[in-house]
C-alpha cells in the first residue's frame, strides 16, 4: 500500500509526461503567430486541446495559442472545448499530414538510436510500426 505522498508523487510524474516541451511550446507559438486561435487577440498561453486528464499529449497537433480570457473559457465551457477539437480535426491534423485523430506529431528528439518510438515500437518511414499513432514531422523547424 502506498502513502498519500507516494500517490501524489506518482500522479505528478504521470501528469508531467504530457506537458509541452520547450520546443513544442515555441513551435505552437510561432505556428499560431502568438495570436489566440479563437478570437485573434495576442495570446501566448499554450493550451492542450485534448486535456492531459483525458490522455492528451504535449504534441504540436494538440496545442494552440490562446489569450488569457479564452484560455479561462476553454477550461470551463463545453462549447469552446468542442470548437477547439473541431479546429484540431479540420486545421491542425491536415497541416501535419495526419489522417485521423488518433495520430500525433512529436517535434522533439526521439531516444538515442533514432529508430525507436517512445512507445518502444520501430519507426518505418517516419511512422511507428506498433500503431501507437506517432508520426514524425521532419520538416518542422523553429
C-alpha positions as CSV (number, residue, x, y, z in Angstrom):
1,X,0.0,0.0,0.0
2,X,1.3,3.4,-0.9
3,X,1.3,6.5,1.3
4,X,-0.5,9.7,0.3
5,X,2.9,11.3,-0.5
6,X,3.8,8.4,-2.8
7,X,0.5,8.5,-4.6
8,X,0.8,12.3,-5.0
9,X,4.4,12.0,-6.4
10,X,3.3,9.3,-8.9
11,X,0.4,11.4,-10.1
12,X,2.7,14.4,-10.5
13,X,5.1,12.3,-12.6
14,X,2.3,11.0,-14.8
15,X,0.9,14.4,-15.5
16,X,4.4,15.8,-16.4
17,X,4.9,13.3,-19.2
18,X,2.1,15.0,-21.1
19,X,3.4,18.6,-20.7
20,X,4.5,20.6,-23.7
21,X,8.3,20.6,-24.1
22,X,10.0,24.0,-24.6
23,X,10.5,23.1,-28.3
24,X,6.8,22.3,-28.8
25,X,5.7,25.4,-27.0
26,X,7.9,27.6,-29.2
27,X,6.6,25.8,-32.3
28,X,3.0,26.3,-31.4
29,X,3.5,30.0,-30.6
30,X,5.4,30.5,-33.9
31,X,2.8,28.5,-35.9
32,X,-0.1,30.5,-34.4
33,X,1.7,33.8,-34.7
34,X,1.3,34.3,-30.9
35,X,-2.4,35.0,-31.5
36,X,-5.4,33.4,-30.0
37,X,-6.9,30.9,-32.4
38,X,-10.4,31.7,-31.1
39,X,-10.5,35.5,-31.0
40,X,-7.4,36.7,-32.8
41,X,-6.1,38.8,-29.9
42,X,-2.4,38.4,-28.8
43,X,-2.1,35.2,-26.8
44,X,1.0,33.3,-25.7
45,X,-0.7,30.7,-23.5
46,X,-0.4,27.2,-25.0
47,X,-3.4,25.1,-24.3
48,X,-4.0,21.3,-24.6
49,X,-6.9,20.7,-27.0
50,X,-7.4,17.2,-25.6
51,X,-6.8,17.7,-21.8
52,X,-4.0,15.8,-20.1
53,X,-6.6,14.3,-17.8
54,X,-8.1,12.6,-20.8
55,X,-4.8,11.4,-22.2
56,X,-3.9,14.5,-24.2
57,X,-0.3,14.6,-25.2
58,X,2.1,17.5,-25.3
59,X,2.4,17.4,-29.1
60,X,2.2,20.1,-31.7
61,X,-1.1,18.9,-33.1
62,X,-2.7,19.0,-29.6
63,X,-1.6,22.6,-28.7
64,X,-3.0,26.0,-29.6
65,X,-2.3,29.6,-28.5
66,X,-5.0,31.3,-26.5
67,X,-5.3,34.7,-24.8
68,X,-5.9,34.6,-21.1
69,X,-9.7,35.1,-21.4
70,X,-10.2,32.4,-24.0
71,X,-7.9,30.1,-22.0
72,X,-10.1,30.5,-19.0
73,X,-13.2,29.8,-21.1
74,X,-11.6,26.7,-22.7
75,X,-11.3,25.1,-19.2
76,X,-14.9,25.8,-18.3
77,X,-17.0,25.8,-21.5
78,X,-18.0,22.6,-23.3
79,X,-18.8,24.8,-26.4
80,X,-15.2,26.2,-26.5
81,X,-13.8,22.7,-25.9
82,X,-15.8,21.3,-28.9
83,X,-14.7,24.3,-31.0
84,X,-11.1,23.5,-30.3
85,X,-11.5,19.8,-31.1
86,X,-13.0,20.7,-34.4
87,X,-10.1,23.1,-35.1
88,X,-7.7,20.3,-34.4
89,X,-9.5,18.0,-36.8
90,X,-10.1,20.5,-39.6
91,X,-6.9,22.6,-39.4
92,X,-4.1,21.0,-37.4
93,X,-4.4,17.4,-38.5
94,X,-4.3,18.2,-42.2
95,X,-1.5,20.7,-41.6
96,X,0.7,17.9,-40.3
97,X,-0.5,15.3,-42.8
98,X,-2.3,13.2,-40.2
99,X,-5.3,11.2,-41.3
100,X,-7.1,10.5,-38.1
101,X,-7.4,12.0,-34.6
102,X,-5.5,9.0,-33.1
103,X,-2.3,10.2,-34.7
104,X,0.1,12.8,-33.3
105,X,3.3,14.7,-34.0
106,X,6.3,14.7,-31.8
107,X,8.7,17.5,-32.7
108,X,11.4,16.9,-30.1
109,X,14.1,14.3,-30.5
110,X,13.5,10.6,-30.1
111,X,15.6,8.3,-27.9
112,X,19.3,7.9,-28.7
113,X,19.2,5.5,-31.6
114,X,16.6,7.4,-33.6
115,X,14.9,4.1,-34.8
116,X,12.6,3.6,-31.9
117,X,9.4,5.4,-30.9
118,X,8.7,6.5,-27.4
119,X,6.4,3.5,-27.1
120,X,9.2,1.1,-28.0
121,X,8.0,0.3,-31.5
122,X,10.2,0.6,-34.5
123,X,10.0,3.6,-36.8
124,X,9.4,3.0,-40.5
125,X,9.1,5.9,-42.9
126,X,8.5,8.4,-40.1
127,X,5.7,6.4,-38.6
128,X,5.6,4.0,-35.7
129,X,5.1,0.3,-36.7
130,X,3.4,-0.6,-33.4
131,X,0.4,1.5,-34.3
132,X,0.6,3.9,-31.4
133,X,0.0,6.8,-33.8
134,X,3.4,8.6,-33.8
135,X,4.2,10.5,-37.0
136,X,7.4,12.4,-37.2
137,X,7.3,15.9,-38.7
138,X,10.9,16.2,-40.0
139,X,10.0,19.4,-41.9
140,X,9.3,21.3,-38.7
141,X,11.9,23.9,-37.7
142,X,11.9,26.6,-35.1
